[in-house]
Amino acid sequence: MELSTTPYEERLTAPRAWWLVTFLVGVACGLILLPFGTLPLLGGFVGGLLFAAVITSSYGSVRVRVVGDALIAGDAKIPLAALGDVEILDAEEARAWRTYKSDPRAFMLLRSYVPTAVRAEVTDPTDPTPYVYVSTREPEALAKALRRG
Protein backbone atom coordinates (compact mmCIF):
# COMPACT_ATOMS: atom_id res chain seq x y z
CA MET A 1 0.00 0.00 0.00
CA GLU A 2 1.44 3.35 -1.07
CA LEU A 3 0.97 6.32 1.24
CA SER A 4 -0.02 9.63 -0.28
CA THR A 5 2.39 12.55 0.10
CA THR A 6 -0.53 14.95 -0.12
CA PRO A 7 -2.29 15.28 3.24
CA TYR A 8 -4.97 17.50 1.74
CA GLU A 9 -6.16 18.14 -1.80
CA GLU A 10 -9.36 19.71 -3.10
CA ARG A 11 -10.58 21.10 -6.40
CA LEU A 12 -13.12 23.90 -6.17
CA THR A 13 -15.22 23.47 -9.28
CA ALA A 14 -17.83 25.79 -10.72
CA PRO A 15 -21.41 25.05 -9.65
CA ARG A 16 -23.85 23.40 -12.05
CA ALA A 17 -25.75 26.65 -12.52
CA TRP A 18 -22.65 28.20 -14.10
CA TRP A 19 -22.53 25.40 -16.66
CA LEU A 20 -26.20 26.02 -17.45
CA VAL A 21 -25.37 29.69 -18.07
CA THR A 22 -22.44 28.55 -20.24
CA PHE A 23 -24.84 26.52 -22.38
CA LEU A 24 -27.25 29.46 -22.59
CA VAL A 25 -24.42 31.73 -23.78
CA GLY A 26 -23.83 29.25 -26.62
CA VAL A 27 -27.54 29.27 -27.47
CA ALA A 28 -27.62 33.08 -27.44
CA CYS A 29 -24.59 33.30 -29.75
CA GLY A 30 -26.23 30.83 -32.10
CA LEU A 31 -29.51 32.76 -32.12
CA ILE A 32 -27.69 35.99 -32.91
CA LEU A 33 -26.41 34.40 -36.10
CA LEU A 34 -29.71 32.69 -37.01
CA PRO A 35 -30.64 35.30 -39.68
CA PHE A 36 -27.51 34.33 -41.64
CA GLY A 37 -28.46 30.66 -41.94
CA THR A 38 -28.06 27.28 -40.32
CA LEU A 39 -24.30 26.98 -40.65
CA PRO A 40 -23.59 30.36 -38.98
CA LEU A 41 -26.12 29.41 -36.28
CA LEU A 42 -24.18 26.22 -35.51
CA GLY A 43 -20.86 28.07 -35.67
CA GLY A 44 -22.11 30.74 -33.28
CA PHE A 45 -23.47 28.11 -30.90
CA VAL A 46 -20.23 26.11 -30.86
CA GLY A 47 -18.02 29.20 -30.68
CA GLY A 48 -20.04 30.83 -27.91
CA LEU A 49 -20.24 27.58 -25.99
CA LEU A 50 -16.49 26.98 -26.20
CA PHE A 51 -15.66 30.55 -25.23
CA ALA A 52 -17.98 30.49 -22.21
CA ALA A 53 -16.76 27.00 -21.20
CA VAL A 54 -13.14 28.14 -21.17
CA ILE A 55 -14.03 31.14 -19.01
CA THR A 56 -16.14 29.04 -16.61
CA SER A 57 -13.55 26.32 -16.34
CA SER A 58 -10.59 28.64 -15.81
CA TYR A 59 -12.22 30.67 -13.05
CA GLY A 60 -14.40 27.98 -11.57
CA SER A 61 -11.77 25.29 -11.16
CA VAL A 62 -8.99 25.96 -8.67
CA ARG A 63 -6.93 23.55 -6.58
CA VAL A 64 -6.18 23.83 -2.88
CA ARG A 65 -3.44 21.52 -1.58
CA VAL A 66 -1.19 21.04 1.39
CA VAL A 67 1.93 19.35 0.09
CA GLY A 68 5.04 18.81 2.17
CA ASP A 69 5.64 22.07 4.01
CA ALA A 70 3.50 24.39 1.86
CA LEU A 71 -0.08 25.43 1.26
CA ILE A 72 -0.71 25.69 -2.47
CA ALA A 73 -3.87 27.70 -3.12
CA GLY A 74 -4.37 28.47 -6.78
CA ASP A 75 -1.10 30.01 -8.01
CA ALA A 76 0.16 30.89 -4.53
CA LYS A 77 2.60 28.74 -2.57
CA ILE A 78 2.71 29.65 1.11
CA PRO A 79 5.14 27.94 3.51
CA LEU A 80 3.38 26.38 6.50
CA ALA A 81 6.09 27.80 8.76
CA ALA A 82 4.77 31.30 7.94
CA LEU A 83 1.24 30.42 9.10
CA GLY A 84 0.02 30.72 12.67
CA ASP A 85 -3.41 30.15 14.17
CA VAL A 86 -5.92 28.46 11.89
CA GLU A 87 -9.61 29.31 12.19
CA ILE A 88 -12.47 27.34 10.64
CA LEU A 89 -15.13 29.68 9.26
CA ASP A 90 -18.74 28.59 8.92
CA ALA A 91 -20.93 30.16 6.24
CA GLU A 92 -21.82 33.23 8.31
CA GLU A 93 -18.26 33.92 9.51
CA ALA A 94 -16.86 33.31 6.03
CA ARG A 95 -19.27 35.88 4.60
CA ALA A 96 -18.19 38.35 7.29
CA TRP A 97 -14.48 37.83 6.48
CA ARG A 98 -15.22 38.25 2.76
CA THR A 99 -17.00 41.57 3.35
CA TYR A 100 -16.76 43.95 6.30
CA LYS A 101 -14.04 42.13 8.31
CA SER A 102 -11.70 41.73 5.33
CA ASP A 103 -8.31 43.38 5.09
CA PRO A 104 -7.20 44.51 1.61
CA ARG A 105 -3.66 43.27 2.34
CA ALA A 106 -4.82 39.68 2.96
CA PHE A 107 -4.32 36.85 0.51
CA MET A 108 -7.79 35.63 -0.38
CA LEU A 109 -8.58 32.64 -2.53
CA LEU A 110 -12.30 33.08 -2.35
CA ARG A 111 -15.06 31.56 -4.34
CA SER A 112 -18.47 32.94 -3.49
CA TYR A 113 -20.15 29.69 -4.43
CA VAL A 114 -18.28 27.87 -1.62
CA PRO A 115 -19.93 28.86 1.68
CA THR A 116 -17.20 27.78 4.15
CA ALA A 117 -13.54 28.75 4.48
CA VAL A 118 -10.38 28.62 6.56
CA ARG A 119 -8.46 31.65 7.79
CA ALA A 120 -4.82 31.36 8.91
CA GLU A 121 -2.77 34.13 10.47
CA VAL A 122 0.54 34.97 8.77
CA THR A 123 3.30 35.08 11.39
CA ASP A 124 6.20 36.12 9.14
CA PRO A 125 7.22 39.62 10.36
CA THR A 126 8.58 40.61 6.93
CA ASP A 127 5.31 39.76 5.16
CA PRO A 128 2.70 42.55 5.15
CA THR A 129 -0.08 39.99 4.60
CA PRO A 130 -2.08 39.71 7.86
CA TYR A 131 -3.84 36.45 7.06
CA VAL A 132 -4.69 33.89 4.39
CA TYR A 133 -8.34 33.23 3.55
CA VAL A 134 -9.08 30.08 1.54
CA SER A 135 -12.54 28.95 0.47
CA THR A 136 -13.02 25.23 1.01
CA ARG A 137 -15.84 22.73 1.13
CA GLU A 138 -13.94 20.73 3.79
CA PRO A 139 -12.71 23.32 6.33
CA GLU A 140 -12.02 20.79 9.11
CA ALA A 141 -9.76 18.67 6.90
CA LEU A 142 -7.85 21.69 5.57
CA ALA A 143 -7.41 23.14 9.07
CA LYS A 144 -6.15 19.77 10.32
CA ALA A 145 -3.62 19.56 7.47
CA LEU A 146 -2.43 23.12 8.13
CA ARG A 147 -2.07 22.50 11.87
CA ARG A 148 -0.16 19.26 11.22
CA GLY A 149 2.39 21.20 9.20
C-alpha positions as CSV (number, residue, x, y, z in Angstrom):
1,M,0.0,0.0,0.0
2,E,1.4,3.4,-1.1
3,L,1.0,6.3,1.2
4,S,0.0,9.6,-0.3
5,T,2.4,12.6,0.1
6,T,-0.5,15.0,-0.1
7,P,-2.3,15.3,3.2
8,Y,-5.0,17.5,1.7
9,E,-6.2,18.1,-1.8
10,E,-9.4,19.7,-3.1
11,R,-10.6,21.1,-6.4
12,L,-13.1,23.9,-6.2
13,T,-15.2,23.5,-9.3
14,A,-17.8,25.8,-10.7
15,P,-21.4,25.0,-9.6
16,R,-23.8,23.4,-12.0
17,A,-25.7,26.7,-12.5
18,W,-22.6,28.2,-14.1
19,W,-22.5,25.4,-16.7
20,L,-26.2,26.0,-17.4
21,V,-25.4,29.7,-18.1
22,T,-22.4,28.6,-20.2
23,F,-24.8,26.5,-22.4
24,L,-27.3,29.5,-22.6
25,V,-24.4,31.7,-23.8
26,G,-23.8,29.2,-26.6
27,V,-27.5,29.3,-27.5
28,A,-27.6,33.1,-27.4
29,C,-24.6,33.3,-29.7
30,G,-26.2,30.8,-32.1
31,L,-29.5,32.8,-32.1
32,I,-27.7,36.0,-32.9
33,L,-26.4,34.4,-36.1
34,L,-29.7,32.7,-37.0
35,P,-30.6,35.3,-39.7
36,F,-27.5,34.3,-41.6
37,G,-28.5,30.7,-41.9
38,T,-28.1,27.3,-40.3
39,L,-24.3,27.0,-40.7
40,P,-23.6,30.4,-39.0
41,L,-26.1,29.4,-36.3
42,L,-24.2,26.2,-35.5
43,G,-20.9,28.1,-35.7
44,G,-22.1,30.7,-33.3
45,F,-23.5,28.1,-30.9
46,V,-20.2,26.1,-30.9
47,G,-18.0,29.2,-30.7
48,G,-20.0,30.8,-27.9
49,L,-20.2,27.6,-26.0
50,L,-16.5,27.0,-26.2
51,F,-15.7,30.6,-25.2
52,A,-18.0,30.5,-22.2
53,A,-16.8,27.0,-21.2
54,V,-13.1,28.1,-21.2
55,I,-14.0,31.1,-19.0
56,T,-16.1,29.0,-16.6
57,S,-13.6,26.3,-16.3
58,S,-10.6,28.6,-15.8
59,Y,-12.2,30.7,-13.0
60,G,-14.4,28.0,-11.6
61,S,-11.8,25.3,-11.2
62,V,-9.0,26.0,-8.7
63,R,-6.9,23.5,-6.6
64,V,-6.2,23.8,-2.9
65,R,-3.4,21.5,-1.6
66,V,-1.2,21.0,1.4
67,V,1.9,19.3,0.1
68,G,5.0,18.8,2.2
69,D,5.6,22.1,4.0
70,A,3.5,24.4,1.9
71,L,-0.1,25.4,1.3
72,I,-0.7,25.7,-2.5
73,A,-3.9,27.7,-3.1
74,G,-4.4,28.5,-6.8
75,D,-1.1,30.0,-8.0
76,A,0.2,30.9,-4.5
77,K,2.6,28.7,-2.6
78,I,2.7,29.6,1.1
79,P,5.1,27.9,3.5
80,L,3.4,26.4,6.5
81,A,6.1,27.8,8.8
82,A,4.8,31.3,7.9
83,L,1.2,30.4,9.1
84,G,0.0,30.7,12.7
85,D,-3.4,30.2,14.2
86,V,-5.9,28.5,11.9
87,E,-9.6,29.3,12.2
88,I,-12.5,27.3,10.6
89,L,-15.1,29.7,9.3
90,D,-18.7,28.6,8.9
91,A,-20.9,30.2,6.2
92,E,-21.8,33.2,8.3
93,E,-18.3,33.9,9.5
94,A,-16.9,33.3,6.0
95,R,-19.3,35.9,4.6
96,A,-18.2,38.3,7.3
97,W,-14.5,37.8,6.5
98,R,-15.2,38.3,2.8
99,T,-17.0,41.6,3.4
100,Y,-16.8,43.9,6.3
101,K,-14.0,42.1,8.3
102,S,-11.7,41.7,5.3
103,D,-8.3,43.4,5.1
104,P,-7.2,44.5,1.6
105,R,-3.7,43.3,2.3
106,A,-4.8,39.7,3.0
107,F,-4.3,36.8,0.5
108,M,-7.8,35.6,-0.4
109,L,-8.6,32.6,-2.5
110,L,-12.3,33.1,-2.4
111,R,-15.1,31.6,-4.3
112,S,-18.5,32.9,-3.5
113,Y,-20.2,29.7,-4.4
114,V,-18.3,27.9,-1.6
115,P,-19.9,28.9,1.7
116,T,-17.2,27.8,4.1
117,A,-13.5,28.8,4.5
118,V,-10.4,28.6,6.6
119,R,-8.5,31.6,7.8
120,A,-4.8,31.4,8.9
121,E,-2.8,34.1,10.5
122,V,0.5,35.0,8.8
123,T,3.3,35.1,11.4
124,D,6.2,36.1,9.1
125,P,7.2,39.6,10.4
126,T,8.6,40.6,6.9
127,D,5.3,39.8,5.2
128,P,2.7,42.6,5.2
129,T,-0.1,40.0,4.6
130,P,-2.1,39.7,7.9
131,Y,-3.8,36.4,7.1
132,V,-4.7,33.9,4.4
133,Y,-8.3,33.2,3.5
134,V,-9.1,30.1,1.5
135,S,-12.5,29.0,0.5
136,T,-13.0,25.2,1.0
137,R,-15.8,22.7,1.1
138,E,-13.9,20.7,3.8
139,P,-12.7,23.3,6.3
140,E,-12.0,20.8,9.1
141,A,-9.8,18.7,6.9
142,L,-7.9,21.7,5.6
143,A,-7.4,23.1,9.1
144,K,-6.1,19.8,10.3
145,A,-3.6,19.6,7.5
146,L,-2.4,23.1,8.1
147,R,-2.1,22.5,11.9
148,R,-0.2,19.3,11.2
149,G,2.4,21.2,9.2
